[in-house]
Amino acid sequence: MVIISSENMTDADNQQERLGTACWITGFTDGEGCFSVAIITNKTTRFGKQIFPEFVVTQGAKSLPALHKIKEFFGCGNIFINKRYDNHNEHLHRYCVRSLRELNEKIIPFFEQFPLQTYKKNDFEVFRSVVGMMIRKEHLTEEGHKRITEFASAMNRRKKRF
C-alpha cells in the first residue's frame, strides 16, 4: 500500500491521514464497490469455463479523482471507462483489480484490516475464499472448479453461473 506523506507532517500525522484514507476507502467500497467472481464460457480451458475474480469501484466522470485516489492508495489495478450512450449525462469509470497476486496481497489484507460494514462483507468473504482457492491452484481440479462455481453463484444477487 502507498503511505501518504508530506514533508511538513510528523509520522503520527501521516499515520492518522493514512487511517482516515483507509476508512474512507472502506466506506466508499461499501457504497460503490463490488467483489465479484465471473464464470465465463471458454472452450479452450480444461472445464470449458474460466474463473475471473475482480474487485471494482465504479463512479461517474465527475468523481473520477476518487478512483485515482483509491488506485494510488493500493498501488495496483487499472481504471477503465464504460462509455454510455443512453439518457445519462456522463460516462462511468471503473477501478478494477483482477490480478490474483494483487487481490491476494493487497486488496484482501486491506479489507481484513478495515472490514466492510454492509452486506458486501458477505460477498467479500466468499470472494476471499475463491481467491485463496485459486492461489492454491484448486480451480485446476474438477472438484475445486465446481466448488468455486458454487461459491460464485452465492454472490452478487444470487445469480446462477452455469
N, C-alpha and C positions, 0 to 999 in steps of 0.2 A: 504494500500500500504506500501511497505517497504521503509524506508528512508535510503539512502546510507550514511554511516558516517565513519569518521576516527578520531582518537584522535588528529591528527595534523591539522584538518580543523576547521575553525570557522563555526558558524551556517550559515553565509552568503555563505561560500564555499559549505557547504552541500546542501543548497537550490539551489545554482547555478548548482551543479552537478546533483541533482535530476531533475531539469528543463531540463538540457541537455539530460539526460536519457529518460525523458518523451517525449521530441520532437523526439529523435531517435526512440523510440518505435512507435510513430505515423507514422513517415516516413517509418519505416520498415514494418508496417502493411499495409500502402498504397501500398507497392510493393509486399509483400509476404503473406499478411493476407487475411482472409475471414470471413465474418459474414454470417452464413447460417442457414436455418430452414429446416430440413429434415422432410418429412412426409413419414412414413413407414407403411406398412400394418402390423397390429397386431390384429388378430381376437379376442383376449381376452379383448380388450378395448371397451368402450361404442360405439364408432363410427367406429370401425374396422381400424382405423388409429391412429398412435401415432406421436406426435409432438416433435422434438428434436432441440432446438436452440443450436448453437455451435459457439464459437469463435476459430479460428485456425490460426496459423502461421506455415508455412512449410519451411524447409531448408534441404539441403543435409548434410551428415555426417560431412563434413569438417567445416560446420558452426554451428554445434550443440551448442557450447558455447553461441551463440547469443540467442538461445531458452532458455538456462538455465538462462541467464541474465534477460530475459522477465519474466520467471516463478518466479524468485527470487523477481523481482520488484513488481509483483502483489500478490505474496504470495498465489497463488492458481493454480489449473489446474494440468495437467499431460503432460508428453512428451512420445509419442509413436513412435515406429519405424515401418515404412512401408517398408518391405524388397522388393527389386527389383531384378528381375532375367532376365531383358531384356538387352539391349545394354548400359545401364547406368553404370557408374563406382562406384557409391555409393548409399547406401540406403537413403530414405527420412525419416526425423524425423518431427513429428507434435506436436506442443504445442497446447493443447486443453483445453478449459474451457467449461464445459457442465452443471455445477450446476446452476440452476435458481437463487439461492441466490447469488452466486459469480458473475454471469453475471450482476445481478441487483445492487449489492452493490459495485462491484469493476470495472468490465470491462466497463459497460455503463457510470458510472460517469467519468471515466478516459477519454473516447473519447468525452464526452460532454465538458470537460475542455480543452482537447487537440484535436481539431477536425481534421478529415481526410481531405485531400486536393484533392483526386481523386474521380472518380465515385463511389468508395466504400462508400463514405459518404452517398449516396442514399440507398445502401444496409443496412448500419448501422441504418439509420432512420427507415426502415421497421423492422429490427431486434429488435430495441429498443421498437417499438410498440408491436411486438409479445411477447417479454419477459414481458412487462408491462401487457398485457392481461393475460398471464399465471400466473403472480404473483397475479392478481386479480381473478384467477380461471375461467376466461371466456372460456377457452378451454374445460371446463367440460359441457358447454351448446352446444346444436346443432348449434345455431346461431354463437356463439363465435368460435367454431371449424371450421365452414365454412368460417368465416371471416379470421381466421389465415391461412387456406389453400389458400385462395385467395391472401393474402399478400405474403405468401411464394412463390407463383407462379410468383410474380413480381420480385423476387430476382435472383441474380446469373445467368445471361444469359437467363433469362426469361423462364426457363423450366417449363412446366406444371406439377403439382404434384398431379395427381389423380390416 
